[in-house]
Amino acid sequence: MIRKPLALALILAALPAAAMAQHCGSLTLDVCPTPYDQTLSAAKDMLSWDQTSRVIGFRNDYRNYAGDVFRHGASTPLERAEKQLTDARYTLNGHTWNLQDYLKRENVSGMLVLKDGKVAWKYLAEGNTDTTLWTSRSVGKSVVSTLVGIAIQQGKIHSLNDLITVYEPELKGTAWDGVTLKQLIQHTSGVEWNEDYTDPQSHFARLTQCEAHPGAYACVRKIVTGLARQHPAGEQWSYSSGGAWLLGDILERATGMSLAAWLEQALWQPAGMAHDGVWHAYQQGKHDVGAHGFNATLEDWGRFGEFVARDGRLSNGKQLVPTGWFDQAASWTKALNSVSAAHPEGIYGYQWWNNAIPANAQNVQPTPQEGLRVAVGAGDLRPGDHGEPRGTPGDRPVVDLAAGGTFLQRSAVGSGADVQRHCPRAALTPRSLPLSRRGACRHSAPGVAAG
């Protein structure tokens, strides 16, 4: 089996706080997240938040919106690695920057590097703590993708080749009629969707306004089910939070549970996560948001990364997803718009991004030839990116991290795109793109030592 390190691009920007109590505002959690910001960023203005508002908004997502709690079970603290990451460098056009330069440039508010499941380096900023619940933004899509794999393994979903109308027959006669689950999860449904974060009339902006008012589920469902067909299914790739929302809704139909309840039962407790988390709910106890809105602590994101790095196996060896699921997730679609000179193999899989160093990158170290060809990322880009990589290959410096393992970054840049990298048995080289946060793994990291 070909192992494909998976990079989980997280969309975070800051973290929440509260008194250490069981009752945390409207929710009951194992520990109330800290810090606890007294004044929240206005949810209706999310797409135009400034940097400070993003930090407050992204760590208080669980307070800004209604949410469903997913409970943790028995857990084991993450151990400290014997050798710690001491430095990292990235090079562009002959100029080299160090780790501190990187943290400042990326506005990193949290970063975790695991080596063989142990903490090789952890960094928290902006007042964030180990209890902060940071919102995923679109990395929630990758969590949903993983939960779909578990549902297939347990027989809740028969096959990705199923038509989506098998699970939501009321979509017959709409633009979604004839679309398969595989086309939906790869964003090749052919159904229209405008993801433009800068256009107040885009479908995504309208979805955001639905979320800021009562009746969010009915409002969003009306938008998504009323869309028109733009292309034949399977022919063109187009990033769609509307389609991702529908995938989450189908998963809830198939399992008979909200996303939070399915996550808790199928993954969060079996995988030994250490803290409760919260999933943005359109209808509490019934419907959570398939496109984003997943909130968890930094170390639990690291534990999720380790689960992905183990190809969906628990620490005791139990397989939760079909064998080869994450290889399939990283089998990039070759549909039109997915393939480019930078990524001739394709850019998108099962709601995971291909974050290999662009094939046409110049004046960067490591080079495309040195870098691992198949790394994966997930998550939103900055406003204006429309869900696609932005900037030219020459704009993309590279970071070399010798610690290897799982890398999780939280940054308050743009829409808060954060990056989690899964590079088992390999050194890590997340790329620091100035406009969209991406990354890659490679088998050697020259000139960098851990410890």
N, C-alpha and C positions, 0 to 999 in steps of 0.2 A: 504494500500500500504506500502510495506517495503521501508523505506528511506535508501539509501546507500550513505553515504558521499563520495564525489569524490575528489581524490587527483590528481591534475594536475601537473605532473612532468615536469618542464620547463627546457629547455636546454639553459642557458644564460651564459655569462661570463663577460660582461662589458657593458658599455653604451656609446652612441655617444654625440657629442657636436657641436654646431654651433651658429652663431650669431642669435639673436632674430629677424628674418626677415621672410617674406613670401617665398622668393626664397631661398631654401636650397640646393645649388648645382644644380643638374639636376631635383630636385623635388620641388614642391610648397606645403608647409605644413602650418598648422595654426600657429605653433611655430617651429622654427628650434631647433632640439635637441641639448642639451649640456651635456657633454663637446664635443668639436669639435677637434678630433685628427688630427694633420697635416699629419702624416705619417700612412698609413693604413697597416694592415697585409695582406700579399699576399694571395689571395683567393685560388690559386692553391696549396698552402701549408697548407690548413686548417687542415688536419688530423695530421699534425706534429707540429702545433703551440705550443710554450712554453706558460707558464702561462701569461706573459705580453702580448703576441700576442693574446691570447684568449680574454683578457679583451678588448683590442682595437678592435679585430675582431668582437666580438659578439655585441658590442654596435655600430658598424659601418656597420653592415650587409646591411643596407639600402643604404649605399654608395658603398659598394664593388660590389654589383650586381644591375642589372636593377630591378626596382620595380614598383608595382601598388599601388597607395595611396587609402586608404579607409577613407572617411571623417566622422568626428563626427557630431552630431547634437546638440540639446539643452541638457545641462547636469546640474547636481546639485553637488556642491563640497561635498566630503566626510566629514562628521562631525567627530570631535574628541570624542572618548568614554569618559564617565565620569571617569571610572576606567581604568588606563593604566597598561599594562603588565610591571611588575618590575623585574621579574627574571624567569629563566627557568633552569631546571637541567636534566641531563640524566645520567644513571647509567649502567655500564658494569662491570661484575666480581667484584662487590662490591665497585668500584671506581666511584665517582660522579663528574661531570663537570658542570660548570655553563654556562649561556648564552654567556658570552664573550669567554669562551673556545670554545664553539660551533661555534661562528662566525669565529674565527680564524682557527679552524680545517677545516671548510667547505669552507674557502675563500669566505665568503658571501659578495656579492657586493650590495645586496639590499634585504630587507625583510619587509613584510607587514602582519600585523595581524588585521583582522576586527572582531569586536564583534557586532552582530546584525546590520551589515552594517556600523558600525562606526570604525574609526581607533583607535585600542587599542595599536598599536606599529608600528612604521615605522623606518627603518634603511637604510641608503644609504652609500656606501663606494666607493673607487676607483675613486672618483671624479664624480660619477653618480648624477643625479639630477632628479627632478620630470618630466622633459621633455625628459629624455633619452629614446630612443627606443631600447629595448633589444630584441635580436632575440630569438625566441622560440626553435630553433632546433626542435626536434621531438615532442614537445608538440603541434606543429602545426597539428600533426595527430589528436589530440583530438579536436582541433578547427574544423577541417574538419569533423570529426565524428558528432559533434554537428550541423554543417551546413547541413549534410545529413539528420539528424532528422528534421530540419526545412523544408527541401525540401520535405520530405515525408508528413509532416503536410500540406504543401501547394499544394500537388498533383503533384509536379514536378517529383518525383520518386514514382512509384506505391507501391513497396514493396521491402524489403531486400531479399525476395525470388526470385526476378527477376534475370535472367541470365545477366551477364554483357554484353553479345552480343546483348541484347535488346537495349542498349545505344551506343555500339560501334560494329556494325555488322561486321566491317572489321577484328575483332579478331576471327571470325569463322575460324576453321582450325588451329588455333594456340594453344599453351599450355593453354591459358585462356578460350578456348571453354568449356562450361559445368560448369564453376565456377559461383556461385551466388554472389550477392552483400554482403550477410551475411558472406560468406566464405572469401570474399575479405577484409571486414572490421575487421574480426577476425584473419586475417593472417593465414588462414587454406586453402588457395587456392591449395596447393600441387605443385605450380610452383616454380622452383628453384630460389634461391636468396642468395648470399653470402654477409652478412652484416659486415664482418670483417673489422674493421676500421684500422687495422695494416697491412693488406695485400694489397699492391699497385695494385694487379690484381683483387681484389674482385669487385663484381658488384657495391657495394657502392662507392668504390674508383674511379671506372670508371665514375659513375654518377657525382662525385665531379669534376672530370676533365672536363666533359661536361659543368658543370656550370661555369667553369673558362674561357670558350672560346665562341665565337659567335656561333649561331646555336644550343643553348642548348636544345631547345624543340625537334628538330629532332634527335639530338644525344641521348638524354635520351629515347625517344620513340623507337628508333631502338634497344637499349639495352633491354628494357622491353618487347617489342613485339617479340623479338627473343629468349626469354628464353624457356627452355625445361621443360616438366612435370617431377617432381621428385617423387610425391606420388599422389594417388587418392585424389580428392578434398574432404576436410572436415575431413580427417583422422589424419593429423599431423599439429601441430602449429609450425610456423617458422617465426620469426620477419622479415618483409620485407618492406624496404623503397620504393622498386620498386612497390610493390603492393599498398602501400599508395599513391604513385604518380599517379598510374592508377585510384585509387578511386577519387582523386581530379579531374582528367581529365574527368571521367564519370560525376561527379557533374557539371562540367562546361558544358558538353554536355546537361545534363538534364535541367539546368536552362537557358542556352543560355547566360551565363555571365562568366566573369573571377571570380576566387574565391574572389578576393578583392571586386569586384562590388556586388557579391551576399552577402558577409558579410556585406558590408555597408548598403545595402537595407534591408536585412532580420534580422540583429542583432545589428550592431554597432550603428546605429542611433536610432532604437527603444529602445535599452537598455540604452541610455543616456550616452554613453562613452564621456570622456572629451577631448580627443586629437585625431588627425589624426594618423593613423598608416600606415605601408608599408608592402606589401607582395612581397617577392622575385618572380620576373616574368621571365619566360623563353621567353615569347613573350608579351611585354607590351600591356595591354588592351585586351589580349586574353587568355593567359595561365599562371597561377601562379603555384607554386610548392606545390603539395598536401602533400608532406612528411615533410616539414619544411619551414623555411623562413618567418615566421610570426613575425612582429616587433611591439611592443606596449609598452606603459609606465607602470611602476609598478602599479599605481593606477587603470589604465584601466584593467590590468590583474586581480586586485582585484574585479573590477566590473563584469568581466566575471565570476570569481569564485562565486560571489553572485548569478548570474543568474543560474549557475549550481546547487548551493545549494538550490535554490528555485524550483528545478526540471523543469527548463526551462520556468519559468513564469517571466514576466516583473513585475516591482514594482506595476503596476496598476492591476495585476492579469491576464493579457492576456497570454494565453498559446501559446508558439511558437513551441514547439516540441510535438509529440504525448504523450498522458498521459502514464506515466511509462517508458518513453524513457531512462532515466538515470538508472533506475532499470535494464532494458534490457542491457544497455551498461555495467553494472557491473554483468551481468550473465556470469560468466567466462566460456570460452570454456573448455570442458573436452577432447579435442583432445590430442593425444600423444604429449609429451614434454611440455604441459601446466600444467599438473598435476604433483606434486612432494610431497615429504615428508614435505617440508616446506609449500607448498600450495596445500593440497589435493583437495581443491575446484576449483583449476585452477588459472592461473597467468594472463590471458589476456582476455579482453572483446572487446568492439567496439572501439579499439584503445585507451583504458584506461588500466592501469596496476592495478593489485590487490596488494595493499600495506599493507595488514594486517600483523601484527607481525607474523613471521613464526611460524607455529605450533610446530616445533621442536627447537625453540630458547631456550637457557639456559643462566642463570646468567644475565638476562636483566630485567629492570624495566621500564614500566609495563610488566607483563608477557603476553604470548599469551592468557591466560584465561581472563585477565583483559582488554586486548585491544579489540577494536571493530573489529570484524572478517572481515568486508567488507569495506575496504578503497580502494581508487582507485588512481593510479598514471599514468602519461603519460610522455613520453619523452625519449630522448637518454640516454644511459649510457656512461661510460668512454670508450675511445678507447680500444678495446680488449674484451669488454663485449659481443659483437655481439647481443646487444639488449636483453640480458637476465640478470636476477639478478646475482650478483657475490659476493663471499665471503660466509663464513659459518655463521649460525645463531649466533654463539658465537662471531662473529666479529662485531655485530650490536648493538651499544649503542642506547639508547632511550632518546628523549627529552620530558619533560613534560611542556606544556604551559597551564596555567590556563585561559587565556583570551578567548579561544574558538573562533569559527567563521571561517573565511577564512584566510588561511596562505599562503603567497607567499614568496618564497626564491629565490634569484638569487645568484649563486656562480660561481666562475671562476675556477672550478676544472675539470680536465679531459676534456671531450668534452663540459663542461659547464652545466652539468645536474642540473637543478633547480627544486624546488618542490613547488607546490601550493596545499594547502590542503583545503578541504571544509568540515567543521564539524559543521553544524548548530545545536545550542542548545547542544553542547557537548564540553568538553575541548579538546584540541588538543595535540597530541603526535607524532610529526614527528620523524621518526627514522633516525639517522645519520649513514648511512652505509659508511664505509671507501672507498668503491670502486664504488658502485652505489648509487645514492641518492634516497632514498625512504622515505616513511612516513606512519603513521597510525593515526587514531583518536580513542579516547576512551571517555567513559562517565564521568570519574572522573580523576583528576590529583592530587594525594596525595602530600602534602607537598609544593604546589606551590600556590601563591596567586597573583592576579592582583590588582594593586592599592595600 
